[in-house]
């Protein structure tokens, strides 16, 4: 109703339109962020981090007279650290704290939902909670019924999870600071494996390998005589993956080309075509 008024009414010195703008902008930003969210404990925080600075510009730009004015986004954005590809050190949630963040957040918003609220902040919290539960629950369910991983996939994952990636990087053995979260996740690997099988592919190109979990899924779907060529820039990863592949007969289907992917692709033989690219 307030939005239909020619002149916004004032409530406790602030424009009601500003309150509505704050709520609707935040919900819109969270919703639009869905395709980019990872199903993890960081998804909710990332979504709100996207929405709050822009929404705050609408809210805090209100004057005491009820009139609104535009404030440059740079004056309200929180200072953020540069993107590094993963969380490490004090930014990474330790294993001992798993569940604590989620439990505390859900307890604080107990009873709140998109339909049950008394003030606008509770409604925003309710929407965010429902998104969190929906996204997190969907991922765990899909993973629970995606169980067609073979012995090579299991061996790669076991070695990946037991490797101290931080220590390797500190010793200068890897080019970048890696972590298991950078790997192809199980659901994605199962999907790629299914596509390779359905396609009947015989030669597959993988651009970016890391620990070879995705490559292992591809290899297990390839027929006898099939080949998976992986491109990766880090020489350490080639040897790391080769140690696992050498333990299995199907490991001979896999080869790794080290170097920048664009340079490596330009050197691939033109008379050998790929049926599938990942």
N, C-alpha and C positions, 0 to 999 in steps of 0.2 A: 504494500500500500504506500509506503514512504517513497518508493521509487517512482510512483505515479504522480507525486506532488510536484508542482512546478518549482516550489521553493522547499528544500529539505527542512524538516522541523528539527529543533535542537533538543538534545537530551543530556543534561548534566554538562553542558558546555561543549559537547561534541556532536558532530553531525551523525544522525542515524544512518545516513547513506554510507558514511565511512565505516561504521561497524559492519554493514552488509557487504561492502566492498572487501573488507578484510576477510570475512568468512568465505564468500563466494570465490574470491581470487585464490585463497589457499586451497580450497577443495578442488578447484579447476586445475591448479598446478599439480597437486598430488595425483589427480586422475590422469592428466596428460603425461605424467612420469611413469605410468604403469608399464609401458613396453620396454622401458630401460631398467626396471628394477630387477635386481637379483633376489632370489628367494632366500634371504638370509637375515640375520639379526640386524644388519645394517640398512636393510631396505627402507624401513620406516623413517630412520633418521635422515637418510639421503633425500627422501621425498619431501620431508618437512624443510630440510635445508634449501631445497629448490624453491619452495613456495613462500616461506616466511619473509625473506628480504623484499620481494616484490610486493607482497601483500602489506608488509609493514610500511612501505612507502605511501600506500593509500590511506592507512590508518593514522600514522603520525603526522601526515601533512595537513590534518584538519586544524583549523584555528578555533579559538574559543568562541568566536562569533558564529560558528556553524558553517563557515565557508571552507571549501576545500581548495588546495593548491597542489601543484605537482612539485615533488622534490626529486632531485637527481638521484638515481639508484645508487650512485657511489657514496652518498651520504648516509645510507641506511644499511648497506650490505655489510655483513660481518666479515672480518678478515679471515681468509681461508688459506691453508697451506697449499703449495703447488701439488699438482697431481703426480703421484709417484708410481701408480699402478697397483699398489697394495698397501695395506696397513701394517706397520711394523713397530716394534718397541712399545712405547707407552700408548700408542694409538690402537694397538691390537688387543682385542679382548682375549684374555688368557683362558685356557681350558678350565681352570678351577672356577671361573666365574660364569660358565655357561648356564643359562637359564635364569640367572639372577636378574639381569636387566629386563628380560621379558616378563618375569613373574612380578617384579615391582611395578612395571608399567601397567600390566593388566589389573593388578590389585588397586592401583590408584584410580583407574577408570572403571571400576566395578559398577555394573548397572547402567553405564552410559552406552548409547548407541546412536546411530543416525536418526532414529525415531524417538529415542528417550533422552531428553535433556531439559535443563531448566535455564541455562544461560548459553550464549553462543559458543563460548570456549569449550563447554561440555559436548556440544554437537560436533565441533571440529574433532575433538578427541575421540568421540564415538565413531565417526567416519574413518579416522585413521586406524582405530583398533580393528574395525571390521575388515579394512584392507589388509592389515597385518595378518590377521587370522586366516583370511581367504588365501592370500599368497603363500604363506608358510605351510598351511595345511595341504594345498594343492601339490606343492613340490614333494612333500614327504610321501603323499599317496602315490604319485606317479613313480617315484623311486622304488617304493615297496613292491610294485607290480612289474617293474622293469628288471628282470633278473636273468637275462640271457648272456651274461658275461662269461667268457671262456677262460681257460687257464692262463693265456698270455695277458689278458686284461687284468686278471687277479694279481699276477706276479708284478706287473707294472705298478698297480695301485699300492700293493703292499710295500714295495721298495720306495715309492714316492712318499708315502705317509711316514715311513721310518727314517727318511733322509733329513739331516739337519741342514736345511737350505741357507739359513742365516750364517752358520759357521762356514759353509763352503764359499759364500760370497765374501765374508770377512777375510778369508785366506786368499782371495783373489782367483779362485778356481772357476767361478762362473762370471759371465759378463754382466749379469743383472741380479738384483735381489729377488729371488723366486720364492714361491710358496705353493702348497698343494692347491690353493684356491685358483691358481692360474691355469690349472689343467682343464681339459674337456671334462665336464661333469658326467656322472654315470648316465643320466637321462639323455643327454645330448649324444653321448657315445653310442647308446643303444639305438637312437634314431638314425645316426649315420650308418651304423651297421646294417640296419633294416633297409635303408635306401640302397646301399651297395649290393645287397643280396637281391632286392627287387629289380634293380637295374641289370643285374647279371654282369656287372663290370669286371673287367680283367686287369685293367691298369688304372690306378688311382693316384692323383697328385694331391699331396697334403702341404698346404702353405702355412708354416708355423707348426712345430712339433712339440716343443717342451719335453715332457717325459715320455711321449709316445703312447699315451693312453688312447687317444683317438686313432692313432695308427694301428694299435693292437686290435681295436674293434673292427677296423677295415680289413686287416689281414685275416681275421677269423671268418669274415664273410666272403673272402675271395676264393675262387675255385683253385684247383691244383694248377700250378703254373702262373697264377696271378701275381701281380706286382704292385706294391705301394711305394711311391717315391716321396719322401718327406724333405722339405726345405726348412733349414733352421740356421740362424746366424751364429749360434754358440757352439764351438767345437766340443766343449765339455759334454753337452747333451748327447752328441753323437755317440761317444764312448759309453755314456751312462745307459743309453737305451740298448746299445749293442750287447752289453753284458747280459741283459735279460733275454733279448731275442735269440741269442746263441744257444739258449737252453731248450729251445723248442724247434721241432722240424719245420713248422710254418714260418719261423723267424727268417728263413732265407728269402721269403717274399718281400722283405723290407730292405730298403736302402735309403741312405741319408746323404744329402748334398749340403755342405756347409757354406754359408755366405749370405749376403743380402738376397732376399727372395727375387727381386726384380732382375738382378744380375744372373742369378742361377736359372731363372726361367728363360732368359734370352739364350742360354747355352744348351738348353735341352734339345735333343735331336728332333728335327721336324718330321722325320719319317715314323716316329713312334707316338701315336695318338693316345690320349687319356680318355677313358670313358666316364670318369667322375672326378670332380675337383672339390676338395674340402678345405 
